[in-house]
Amino acid sequence: MVDDYSTDLINDYIFSTGFSDLKCSRKSFYYIWSFLLTEKFDDMKNNLSLGTTMQAINNKNVKNIKIIDPF
């Protein structure tokens, strides 16, 4: 998790291409983060992943994951 307060991570580290980002409102940030840590999300992500050597999910398939907006 990287947020606006993670200046040390943002300024001092290089993120590999194996990372993705989701832009969230401040109100939903921790809700979304909690969902991403669930087994349900992991199963949905894995079911939408492609590739034979190293599976990965692309942006098109990420958009197919539905998240309930409680706000």
Jmol script that loads the backbone (N, CA, C; Angstrom):
load data "model"
ATOM      1  N   MET A   1       0.847  -1.165   0.000  1.00  0.00           N
ATOM      2  CA  MET A   1       0.000   0.000   0.000  1.00  0.00           C
ATOM      3  C   MET A   1       0.893   1.228   0.000  1.00  0.00           C
ATOM      4  N   VAL A   2       0.626   2.096  -0.931  1.00  0.00           N
ATOM      5  CA  VAL A   2       1.340   3.364  -1.030  1.00  0.00           C
ATOM      6  C   VAL A   2       0.284   4.459  -1.087  1.00  0.00           C
ATOM      7  N   ASP A   3       0.414   5.443  -0.234  1.00  0.00           N
ATOM      8  CA  ASP A   3      -0.517   6.560  -0.265  1.00  0.00           C
ATOM      9  C   ASP A   3       0.261   7.870  -0.318  1.00  0.00           C
ATOM     10  N   ASP A   4      -0.447   8.977  -0.191  1.00  0.00           N
ATOM     11  CA  ASP A   4       0.202  10.288  -0.290  1.00  0.00           C
ATOM     12  C   ASP A   4       1.286  10.501   0.760  1.00  0.00           C
ATOM     13  N   TYR A   5       1.215   9.770   1.850  1.00  0.00           N
ATOM     14  CA  TYR A   5       2.183   9.934   2.933  1.00  0.00           C
ATOM     15  C   TYR A   5       3.409   9.027   2.778  1.00  0.00           C
ATOM     16  N   SER A   6       3.450   8.241   1.725  1.00  0.00           N
ATOM     17  CA  SER A   6       4.549   7.294   1.513  1.00  0.00           C
ATOM     18  C   SER A   6       5.663   7.915   0.694  1.00  0.00           C
ATOM     19  N   THR A   7       6.060   9.104   1.044  1.00  0.00           N
ATOM     20  CA  THR A   7       7.058   9.814   0.242  1.00  0.00           C
ATOM     21  C   THR A   7       8.379   9.070   0.167  1.00  0.00           C
ATOM     22  N   ASP A   8       8.763   8.354   1.239  1.00  0.00           N
ATOM     23  CA  ASP A   8      10.019   7.596   1.179  1.00  0.00           C
ATOM     24  C   ASP A   8       9.935   6.500   0.123  1.00  0.00           C
ATOM     25  N   LEU A   9       8.803   5.828   0.007  1.00  0.00           N
ATOM     26  CA  LEU A   9       8.642   4.795  -1.023  1.00  0.00           C
ATOM     27  C   LEU A   9       8.582   5.412  -2.419  1.00  0.00           C
ATOM     28  N   ILE A  10       7.835   6.481  -2.541  1.00  0.00           N
ATOM     29  CA  ILE A  10       7.654   7.113  -3.841  1.00  0.00           C
ATOM     30  C   ILE A  10       8.964   7.705  -4.352  1.00  0.00           C
ATOM     31  N   ASN A  11       9.735   8.308  -3.481  1.00  0.00           N
ATOM     32  CA  ASN A  11      10.960   8.997  -3.902  1.00  0.00           C
ATOM     33  C   ASN A  11      12.192   8.108  -3.959  1.00  0.00           C
ATOM     34  N   ASP A  12      12.220   7.037  -3.174  1.00  0.00           N
ATOM     35  CA  ASP A  12      13.457   6.276  -3.031  1.00  0.00           C
ATOM     36  C   ASP A  12      13.450   4.863  -3.622  1.00  0.00           C
ATOM     37  N   TYR A  13      12.311   4.406  -4.154  1.00  0.00           N
ATOM     38  CA  TYR A  13      12.231   3.042  -4.654  1.00  0.00           C
ATOM     39  C   TYR A  13      11.743   3.006  -6.084  1.00  0.00           C
ATOM     40  N   ILE A  14      12.096   1.945  -6.770  1.00  0.00           N
ATOM     41  CA  ILE A  14      11.619   1.699  -8.125  1.00  0.00           C
ATOM     42  C   ILE A  14      10.663   0.519  -8.053  1.00  0.00           C
ATOM     43  N   PHE A  15       9.461   0.707  -8.556  1.00  0.00           N
ATOM     44  CA  PHE A  15       8.475  -0.368  -8.574  1.00  0.00           C
ATOM     45  C   PHE A  15       8.612  -1.141  -9.867  1.00  0.00           C
ATOM     46  N   SER A  16       8.534  -2.466  -9.779  1.00  0.00           N
ATOM     47  CA  SER A  16       8.694  -3.288 -10.979  1.00  0.00           C
ATOM     48  C   SER A  16       7.402  -3.277 -11.778  1.00  0.00           C
ATOM     49  N   THR A  17       7.462  -3.859 -12.967  1.00  0.00           N
ATOM     50  CA  THR A  17       6.280  -3.912 -13.819  1.00  0.00           C
ATOM     51  C   THR A  17       5.235  -4.882 -13.280  1.00  0.00           C
ATOM     52  N   GLY A  18       5.549  -5.644 -12.243  1.00  0.00           N
ATOM     53  CA  GLY A  18       4.602  -6.572 -11.655  1.00  0.00           C
ATOM     54  C   GLY A  18       3.616  -5.905 -10.718  1.00  0.00           C
ATOM     55  N   PHE A  19       3.657  -4.596 -10.628  1.00  0.00           N
ATOM     56  CA  PHE A  19       2.762  -3.867  -9.742  1.00  0.00           C
ATOM     57  C   PHE A  19       1.684  -3.161 -10.546  1.00  0.00           C
ATOM     58  N   SER A  20       0.577  -2.934  -9.910  1.00  0.00           N
ATOM     59  CA  SER A  20      -0.515  -2.188 -10.523  1.00  0.00           C
ATOM     60  C   SER A  20      -1.002  -1.163  -9.511  1.00  0.00           C
ATOM     61  N   ASP A  21      -1.777  -0.224  -9.978  1.00  0.00           N
ATOM     62  CA  ASP A  21      -2.282   0.751  -9.026  1.00  0.00           C
ATOM     63  C   ASP A  21      -3.773   0.965  -9.218  1.00  0.00           C
ATOM     64  N   LEU A  22      -4.410   1.348  -8.146  1.00  0.00           N
ATOM     65  CA  LEU A  22      -5.811   1.743  -8.151  1.00  0.00           C
ATOM     66  C   LEU A  22      -5.879   3.104  -7.475  1.00  0.00           C
ATOM     67  N   LYS A  23      -6.485   4.033  -8.124  1.00  0.00           N
ATOM     68  CA  LYS A  23      -6.644   5.353  -7.505  1.00  0.00           C
ATOM     69  C   LYS A  23      -7.974   5.357  -6.770  1.00  0.00           C
ATOM     70  N   CYS A  24      -7.906   5.617  -5.482  1.00  0.00           N
ATOM     71  CA  CYS A  24      -9.091   5.580  -4.627  1.00  0.00           C
ATOM     72  C   CYS A  24      -9.288   6.939  -3.971  1.00  0.00           C
ATOM     73  N   SER A  25     -10.525   7.207  -3.642  1.00  0.00           N
ATOM     74  CA  SER A  25     -10.777   8.408  -2.853  1.00  0.00           C
ATOM     75  C   SER A  25     -10.276   8.163  -1.437  1.00  0.00           C
ATOM     76  N   ARG A  26     -10.032   9.222  -0.725  1.00  0.00           N
ATOM     77  CA  ARG A  26      -9.573   9.093   0.659  1.00  0.00           C
ATOM     78  C   ARG A  26     -10.604   8.329   1.491  1.00  0.00           C
ATOM     79  N   LYS A  27     -11.863   8.532   1.170  1.00  0.00           N
ATOM     80  CA  LYS A  27     -12.953   7.889   1.905  1.00  0.00           C
ATOM     81  C   LYS A  27     -12.966   6.366   1.716  1.00  0.00           C
ATOM     82  N   SER A  28     -12.620   5.906   0.514  1.00  0.00           N
ATOM     83  CA  SER A  28     -12.706   4.465   0.237  1.00  0.00           C
ATOM     84  C   SER A  28     -11.362   3.739   0.296  1.00  0.00           C
ATOM     85  N   PHE A  29     -10.290   4.445   0.556  1.00  0.00           N
ATOM     86  CA  PHE A  29      -8.940   3.882   0.475  1.00  0.00           C
ATOM     87  C   PHE A  29      -8.781   2.601   1.293  1.00  0.00           C
ATOM     88  N   TYR A  30      -9.084   2.646   2.579  1.00  0.00           N
ATOM     89  CA  TYR A  30      -8.867   1.470   3.426  1.00  0.00           C
ATOM     90  C   TYR A  30      -9.887   0.373   3.167  1.00  0.00           C
ATOM     91  N   TYR A  31     -11.083   0.750   2.715  1.00  0.00           N
ATOM     92  CA  TYR A  31     -12.073  -0.247   2.328  1.00  0.00           C
ATOM     93  C   TYR A  31     -11.556  -1.065   1.138  1.00  0.00           C
ATOM     94  N   ILE A  32     -11.071  -0.378   0.116  1.00  0.00           N
ATOM     95  CA  ILE A  32     -10.530  -1.056  -1.077  1.00  0.00           C
ATOM     96  C   ILE A  32      -9.313  -1.886  -0.691  1.00  0.00           C
ATOM     97  N   TRP A  33      -8.420  -1.335   0.108  1.00  0.00           N
ATOM     98  CA  TRP A  33      -7.222  -2.061   0.538  1.00  0.00           C
ATOM     99  C   TRP A  33      -7.610  -3.350   1.261  1.00  0.00           C
ATOM    100  N   SER A  34      -8.589  -3.273   2.134  1.00  0.00           N
ATOM    101  CA  SER A  34      -9.048  -4.466   2.865  1.00  0.00           C
ATOM    102  C   SER A  34      -9.607  -5.516   1.917  1.00  0.00           C
ATOM    103  N   PHE A  35     -10.341  -5.067   0.898  1.00  0.00           N
ATOM    104  CA  PHE A  35     -10.896  -6.005  -0.082  1.00  0.00           C
ATOM    105  C   PHE A  35      -9.790  -6.700  -0.872  1.00  0.00           C
ATOM    106  N   LEU A  36      -8.754  -5.951  -1.240  1.00  0.00           N
ATOM    107  CA  LEU A  36      -7.654  -6.532  -2.024  1.00  0.00           C
ATOM    108  C   LEU A  36      -6.900  -7.612  -1.256  1.00  0.00           C
ATOM    109  N   LEU A  37      -7.001  -7.605   0.064  1.00  0.00           N
ATOM    110  CA  LEU A  37      -6.315  -8.601   0.890  1.00  0.00           C
ATOM    111  C   LEU A  37      -7.147  -9.870   1.119  1.00  0.00           C
ATOM    112  N   THR A  38      -8.365  -9.911   0.603  1.00  0.00           N
ATOM    113  CA  THR A  38      -9.241 -11.054   0.860  1.00  0.00           C
ATOM    114  C   THR A  38      -8.967 -12.208  -0.093  1.00  0.00           C
ATOM    115  N   GLU A  39      -9.350 -13.391   0.343  1.00  0.00           N
ATOM    116  CA  GLU A  39      -9.243 -14.586  -0.503  1.00  0.00           C
ATOM    117  C   GLU A  39     -10.186 -14.473  -1.698  1.00  0.00           C
ATOM    118  N   LYS A  40     -11.342 -13.845  -1.495  1.00  0.00           N
ATOM    119  CA  LYS A  40     -12.305 -13.673  -2.584  1.00  0.00           C
ATOM    120  C   LYS A  40     -11.688 -12.875  -3.730  1.00  0.00           C
ATOM    121  N   PHE A  41     -11.028 -11.757  -3.415  1.00  0.00           N
ATOM    122  CA  PHE A  41     -10.382 -10.972  -4.459  1.00  0.00           C
ATOM    123  C   PHE A  41      -9.289 -11.790  -5.141  1.00  0.00           C
ATOM    124  N   ASP A  42      -8.493 -12.508  -4.361  1.00  0.00           N
ATOM    125  CA  ASP A  42      -7.417 -13.318  -4.915  1.00  0.00           C
ATOM    126  C   ASP A  42      -7.970 -14.361  -5.888  1.00  0.00           C
ATOM    127  N   ASP A  43      -9.070 -14.997  -5.531  1.00  0.00           N
ATOM    128  CA  ASP A  43      -9.696 -15.978  -6.425  1.00  0.00           C
ATOM    129  C   ASP A  43     -10.195 -15.325  -7.710  1.00  0.00           C
ATOM    130  N   MET A  44     -10.862 -14.176  -7.589  1.00  0.00           N
ATOM    131  CA  MET A  44     -11.364 -13.478  -8.781  1.00  0.00           C
ATOM    132  C   MET A  44     -10.208 -13.059  -9.681  1.00  0.00           C
ATOM    133  N   LYS A  45      -9.164 -12.513  -9.096  1.00  0.00           N
ATOM    134  CA  LYS A  45      -7.983 -12.089  -9.859  1.00  0.00           C
ATOM    135  C   LYS A  45      -7.355 -13.275 -10.581  1.00  0.00           C
ATOM    136  N   ASN A  46      -7.188 -14.374  -9.863  1.00  0.00           N
ATOM    137  CA  ASN A  46      -6.570 -15.554 -10.474  1.00  0.00           C
ATOM    138  C   ASN A  46      -7.413 -16.126 -11.607  1.00  0.00           C
ATOM    139  N   ASN A  47      -8.730 -16.076 -11.474  1.00  0.00           N
ATOM    140  CA  ASN A  47      -9.610 -16.578 -12.528  1.00  0.00           C
ATOM    141  C   ASN A  47      -9.572 -15.718 -13.782  1.00  0.00           C
ATOM    142  N   LEU A  48      -9.183 -14.470 -13.657  1.00  0.00           N
ATOM    143  CA  LEU A  48      -9.119 -13.555 -14.794  1.00  0.00           C
ATOM    144  C   LEU A  48      -7.699 -13.379 -15.330  1.00  0.00           C
ATOM    145  N   SER A  49      -6.729 -14.055 -14.734  1.00  0.00           N
ATOM    146  CA  SER A  49      -5.326 -13.924 -15.153  1.00  0.00           C
ATOM    147  C   SER A  49      -5.065 -14.730 -16.421  1.00  0.00           C
ATOM    148  N   LEU A  50      -4.138 -14.238 -17.213  1.00  0.00           N
ATOM    149  CA  LEU A  50      -3.764 -14.864 -18.476  1.00  0.00           C
ATOM    150  C   LEU A  50      -2.280 -15.162 -18.494  1.00  0.00           C
ATOM    151  N   GLY A  51      -1.881 -16.082 -19.354  1.00  0.00           N
ATOM    152  CA  GLY A  51      -0.469 -16.383 -19.539  1.00  0.00           C
ATOM    153  C   GLY A  51      -0.168 -17.831 -19.223  1.00  0.00           C
ATOM    154  N   THR A  52       0.844 -18.369 -19.882  1.00  0.00           N
ATOM    155  CA  THR A  52       1.214 -19.765 -19.658  1.00  0.00           C
ATOM    156  C   THR A  52       2.439 -19.893 -18.760  1.00  0.00           C
ATOM    157  N   THR A  53       3.443 -19.063 -18.971  1.00  0.00           N
ATOM    158  CA  THR A  53       4.649 -19.143 -18.159  1.00  0.00           C
ATOM    159  C   THR A  53       4.470 -18.409 -16.835  1.00  0.00           C
ATOM    160  N   MET A  54       3.986 -17.189 -16.925  1.00  0.00           N
ATOM    161  CA  MET A  54       3.768 -16.383 -15.733  1.00  0.00           C
ATOM    162  C   MET A  54       2.427 -15.682 -15.873  1.00  0.00           C
ATOM    163  N   GLN A  55       1.449 -16.136 -15.112  1.00  0.00           N
ATOM    164  CA  GLN A  55       0.120 -15.553 -15.232  1.00  0.00           C
ATOM    165  C   GLN A  55       0.079 -14.152 -14.637  1.00  0.00           C
ATOM    166  N   ALA A  56      -0.689 -13.294 -15.290  1.00  0.00           N
ATOM    167  CA  ALA A  56      -0.869 -11.925 -14.818  1.00  0.00           C
ATOM    168  C   ALA A  56      -2.237 -11.450 -15.272  1.00  0.00           C
ATOM    169  N   ILE A  57      -2.757 -10.497 -14.558  1.00  0.00           N
ATOM    170  CA  ILE A  57      -4.046  -9.918 -14.940  1.00  0.00           C
ATOM    171  C   ILE A  57      -3.782  -8.602 -15.659  1.00  0.00           C
ATOM    172  N   ASN A  58      -4.535  -8.367 -16.732  1.00  0.00           N
ATOM    173  CA  ASN A  58      -4.348  -7.119 -17.473  1.00  0.00           C
ATOM    174  C   ASN A  58      -5.401  -6.092 -17.054  1.00  0.00           C
ATOM    175  N   ASN A  59      -5.244  -4.865 -17.524  1.00  0.00           N
ATOM    176  CA  ASN A  59      -6.150  -3.780 -17.138  1.00  0.00           C
ATOM    177  C   ASN A  59      -7.585  -4.053 -17.549  1.00  0.00           C
ATOM    178  N   LYS A  60      -7.763  -4.656 -18.718  1.00  0.00           N
ATOM    179  CA  LYS A  60      -9.120  -4.961 -19.196  1.00  0.00           C
ATOM    180  C   LYS A  60      -9.822  -5.914 -18.227  1.00  0.00           C
ATOM    181  N   ASN A  61      -9.135  -6.937 -17.784  1.00  0.00           N
ATOM    182  CA  ASN A  61      -9.745  -7.911 -16.881  1.00  0.00           C
ATOM    183  C   ASN A  61      -9.909  -7.376 -15.464  1.00  0.00           C
ATOM    184  N   VAL A  62      -9.022  -6.498 -15.020  1.00  0.00           N
ATOM    185  CA  VAL A  62      -9.180  -5.896 -13.698  1.00  0.00           C
ATOM    186  C   VAL A  62     -10.504  -5.139 -13.636  1.00  0.00           C
ATOM    187  N   LYS A  63     -10.868  -4.496 -14.740  1.00  0.00           N
ATOM    188  CA  LYS A  63     -12.122  -3.734 -14.774  1.00  0.00           C
ATOM    189  C   LYS A  63     -13.350  -4.628 -14.645  1.00  0.00           C
ATOM    190  N   ASN A  64     -13.192  -5.926 -14.836  1.00  0.00           N
ATOM    191  CA  ASN A  64     -14.313  -6.870 -14.692  1.00  0.00           C
ATOM    192  C   ASN A  64     -14.550  -7.300 -13.253  1.00  0.00           C
ATOM    193  N   ILE A  65     -13.674  -6.923 -12.348  1.00  0.00           N
ATOM    194  CA  ILE A  65     -13.860  -7.251 -10.936  1.00  0.00           C
ATOM    195  C   ILE A  65     -14.778  -6.205 -10.319  1.00  0.00           C
ATOM    196  N   LYS A  66     -15.894  -6.668  -9.823  1.00  0.00           N
ATOM    197  CA  LYS A  66     -16.884  -5.767  -9.237  1.00  0.00           C
ATOM    198  C   LYS A  66     -16.652  -5.622  -7.754  1.00  0.00           C
ATOM    199  N   ILE A  67     -16.675  -4.394  -7.276  1.00  0.00           N
ATOM    200  CA  ILE A  67     -16.495  -4.094  -5.849  1.00  0.00           C
ATOM    201  C   ILE A  67     -17.705  -3.297  -5.388  1.00  0.00           C
ATOM    202  N   ILE A  68     -18.306  -3.705  -4.306  1.00  0.00           N
ATOM    203  CA  ILE A  68     -19.447  -2.985  -3.750  1.00  0.00           C
ATOM    204  C   ILE A  68     -18.969  -1.653  -3.186  1.00  0.00           C
ATOM    205  N   ASP A  69     -19.651  -0.592  -3.536  1.00  0.00           N
ATOM    206  CA  ASP A  69     -19.343   0.734  -3.021  1.00  0.00           C
ATOM    207  C   ASP A  69     -20.268   1.015  -1.840  1.00  0.00           C
ATOM    208  N   PRO A  70     -19.744   0.960  -0.616  1.00  0.00           N
ATOM    209  CA  PRO A  70     -20.608   1.144   0.547  1.00  0.00           C
ATOM    210  C   PRO A  70     -20.926   2.604   0.862  1.00  0.00           C
ATOM    211  N   PHE A  71     -20.398   3.534   0.059  1.00  0.00           N
ATOM    212  CA  PHE A  71     -20.575   4.949   0.388  1.00  0.00           C
ATOM    213  C   PHE A  71     -21.638   5.581  -0.454  1.00  0.00           C
TER     214      PHE A  71
END
end "model"
wireframe off; spacefill off
backbone 0.3
color backbone group
